[in-house]
Amino acid sequence: MQPPPVPAGFRLLGLRAELLSSLDELGYEEPTPIQRQAIPHLLGGKDVLGQAATGTGKTAAFALPIINSIESDQRPQKNEPVALILAPTRELAVQVSEAMYQYGKSRGVKTLAIYGGQPIGRQLDSLKRGVHVVVATPGRAIDHLQRGSLKLGSVRTVVLDEADEMLDMGFTEDIETILEATPGQRQTVMFSATMPPRINAIAEQHQNDPVLVKISAAESAASRDLIDQRVYVVHKSHKPSALARILDVEAPSSAIIFCKTRTDVDELTVVMNGRGFRAEALHGGMDQQQRDRVMGRLRDGTAELLVATDVAARGLDVDALTHVVNYDIPSAPESYV
């Protein structure tokens, strides 16, 4: 029986055969620019400082080398993961954890997402049984460190995903505390959409001669060329009607509509439901059970529109998403990209 074909581009990166087979089963054909640049350095044990926006494939860029480094017969230890991934939001932590599972199930890699708003008893039990990789929001990671249920003495790799977003949300001290609890001889990886001085300061303090990986403007433009982008200039009072008309014409199977504030999200959701659309709101003022319920409705087709703040929706992965609407002008270019 012939072995399944593997993606040629990924084969050249030096990944294990089981990982290549998993990528083929998931439909991956060629690595994205960030994957092509980052994976060889990470497989070689280098620290990496990567500048890449959401949607560039950066999750696989750091997830695949982590999985590649874990031996298939390596049993997870009680409360002691070998890799820690920090993410700014609960949704992104769940997305990364699910990706780790999909990539690593053929190698038996166990991953756990820990975040606030979830029963901590379940997290304590899973950590006690042992996992290879923990994906955490900084606040919940600190909570487990203080409880002694998360011990970082065996960590070989730390990833800060959406590092700029975590700093903007006020997690700087938590990140410092977490990094100081890990061994000095570790691989430290940071991915950020922007490179403000605060990111460089953390890199200088906690990374060892990092390799800078940056997606060029030309490479980003190549991806944007695949997207049909349109701009509508509308008076503020006419925006709800204009949005409804656009959605009537476009008839998206599912769409995300970004607003600036929680109040805007709630108000627009009410308006769109009143106009006959099946809309759900998502923002930071909702508890985890509410957020999970909303995402479940979007994924199973019960809802067709997700009205959200950009922070709450950052890193979301929604199958069959056909339209993205910026109801307000994004606060930063990276939020749009």
N, C-alpha and C positions, 0 to 999 in steps of 0.2 A: 504493500500500500504506500503510495507516494505521500510525503509530508505536505501539509498545506503550504501554499505560496506565502511568502512574507514580503512586506513592503521593502523594496530595494533601498529606498532612502534611509529607513530606520535601521536596516541591516548594517549599513556603513557606519553607524554611530557606535557600534560595539555593544549593543544590548544582548542579553541572554536569549536563547532560542524560545524559551517559554513566553517571554515578554513579547517577542516578535509575533508569535502565534496569537497571543491575546489581542495585539493591535490589529492583526488581520481580521480576526473575528469581529472586532468592533468597527471595522470598515475604514481604518486609517490607511492611507496610501502613501503620502509623503509628509515628512516633518515640516512644520512651519518654520519660518526664519528664526524665531526665538528658540525653538527646540533644536534646530540644526546647530545653532551657535552655542547654546548652554550645555546640552547633554554631554558632549565629550569632555568638557572641563569638569563637570560634576562627577562623571564616572572616574575621572582621574583624581578626585579628592580635593579639587581646588575650591576655594571660596568664590562665590559669584555674586556680583552686584548687577542686577538686570533691570533695565528700564523697558517696560512693556505694559500696554494697557490691557484691560479685560477684553477677552475675545481673541487674543493672539496665540493661544495655546500654551500659556506659561504654566498652567497646572501640570500638564504632562511633562513639561520641561524639567520640573523639579521632582515630580512624583516617580517617573520612570527610573531615574538613577537611585532613588531611595529604595525602591522595590528591588532593583537589580543588585543592591549591596547586601540584601538579606538572604541568607542561605535557606533553601527550602526545608532543611531539617533543623533550623534554628528555632527553638521553643521560646515563646515570649516569657519574660520573667514578671513575677508579681510586682505590680506598681512601678515597673521600670521599663519604659519604652526605649527603643534605640533611636527613634527619630521623633522630633516635635515640630509641628507646623502651626504657626500662629496666624489667625485670620481676624479681620476687624469685626465681622458680623456673624451671627448664628447661621444665616443662610449660606454664606460663603464657606463656613466651616463644614456644614453638611454637604455642600456640593463637592468640596475637595475630598472629604471622607468617602463619598460615593464613587468618585473617580479613582481613588486609591484602591477601593474594593474591586472595581471593574478591571483595573490594570493588574492587580496583584493576586486575584483569586486562584490563578493557576499555580502560583507559588506558595499558597497558603499564608499569605501575609495578612495579619489581623490588624485592623484599623479601628479606632474609636474617636468619635467626635464628642467633645465635651464643651458645653456652653450653658449660659444661664437660661432660666425659664423651663428647664427640663428636670424631672425628679433626680436629685443627686444620688439617691440610693442605688439606682440602676447604674450610674456612672461608677460609683464606688465598687460595686460588684464586678463590673467589667474590668476595671483597673486591677482589682485583686486577682482575678483569673489570669490577667496578663495580656497585653497587646504589644505588637511591634511598633506601631505608629499611633501617636496621639495628635489629633487636629483640634485646636482649642482657640477660644476667644481668650484674650489676655486676662480678663477679670476672673473667669472660671479657672484658668490655669493657676492663678495666684491662690484662689480658694483651696484647690486641691494640694498645692504645695504646703500651705499652712496646716492643712489637716494631716499631712504626711501620706496621703493616698496617691500622690504623684511624686516620684523621686526621679531626678534628672541626672543622676551620677553615671548612668550607662548610655546617655544620649551621645550619638556620634554625629548626627546632623540636625541642625536647627534651621527652619525656613521661616522668614517673615514675609508673608504674602500680603500684597496691598499695604506695604510698609508706610507709605505716606498717609494713607487713610487712617491707619491705627494711630499715628502721631496726631493727626487732625482731631481724632476723637478723644485725645487726652490720655492715651495709654503709654506714654513715654516711660514713666516711672515703673509701671508694671513690666514693660519689656526689659528694662535694665535689670530689675530684680530677677526675672526669669533667666536671662542670659548669664547672670552671675551665679546662678544655681547649677549651671551646666559645666562640664569639664572644659578646661582651657584648650585641650587638644580635641577640637571638634571642627566639623565643617559648618560654616555659617553662610546661608544663602538669603539674599534679600531681593525681592521683586517689588518695583514701585512704578506707578504711572508717571510720576514726576521725580525730579532729583533736587529738592530744596536742600539748603545747608544742613538742616537737622538730619537728613538721611545720610549725608556724607559724614557727619559727626559720629553717628552710630557705626558706620562702616569703618571709620578710622579707629574707633575704640574696640570694636568687637570682631572685625574681620582681619584675616591674615593675608595680606597682599592679594586682594580680590581681583578677579578677572572682570572687567566691565563689559557687559553684553547689552547692546542697545540696538533696537530696531530702527533702521534708517527711515527717513521720510519717504524715500522711494519704495521701500518694502511696505510701509503702512499704506501708501497710496495704491499699491497693487491690490491690496485687500479691499480698499474703499471703492475701487472701480467695479467691483462685483455687486455693489449696492446701489439701488436706484434712490437718489437723494433729491428731495424737493423742499422748497421753501414757500410758505404762504404768508403774506403780510396781511394781518387782520386786526381790526380795532379790538381792544380788550373786551368790550361789551358783546362783540359778535363771536368771540372765540368758541364758546360752547356749541353754537349753531354750526359754525364752520367745521369744527371737529366732527360733529355728528354727520354732516354732509359728506365729508371725506371718507368716513368709515362706511357710510352707506354705499358709496361708489366703489371703494376698494374691497369691501367685504372680507376683512382679514379672518383667517381661521383662529388666530390668537394674536394679541397685540399688547405691548406695554406702553403706557402713557406716563411720561415723567413730568412731575410738578415740583416746584421749589420747596413748598412747606407742607406740613402735615394737614393744616387747615385747608389748603388748596386741594390736597388729595381727597379729603373727606367730602368737600363740597362738590368737586367734579364727579366723584363716584355717584353721589346722589343724583346729580343732573343727568348723567349718562344712563343710569338705571331708569330714570323718569322718561327718557327718550326711547326706551325699549331695548337697550343693550344689557347684556349680562356682565356687569362690572363688579370688581372687587378692589378694595383698597389695601395697600401695604405700606406701612411706615413704622418708624421706631417707637411710636406710642402704643403699639399693640403687643400683647404678651405672646409667648412662643406658641401656645396652643392655637391662638387666633391666626398667627402667621402660617403655621403648618396647614391649618384648615383652608386658608386662602390659596396657598400653593397647590394643595391637593385638588381644589376646584378648577384651577387653571389647567393643571396637567391632565385631568380626566375630561376636560371639555365642558364641565358644568358652567364655568365662566369663560368669557371670550376676551374680556379686557381686564388688564391689571393696571390700576392707577397707583403710582408709587413715587416716593422720593428717590432720588438717585442713590443715596447712601443705603437705604433699605434694600434696594434691588441690585446693588452692586454684586457682581459675580454670579447672578442667577443663571441657570441653564434650563431653558424651556424648549422642549422638542416642538417642532412645527411652528415656531414663532415666525410670523410673516411680516409684521410691521412694528416699528418703534416710532413713537411720536414724542417729540419734545414740546410739550404744551407751553413751557416757558423756555427762554434762552438758557442753556446750561451755564452754570457758574464758572466752569473751567473747560478749556478745549478737551482735556482728557476725559471729562465726563461724557462729552459728545462722542468721542471716538470709541 
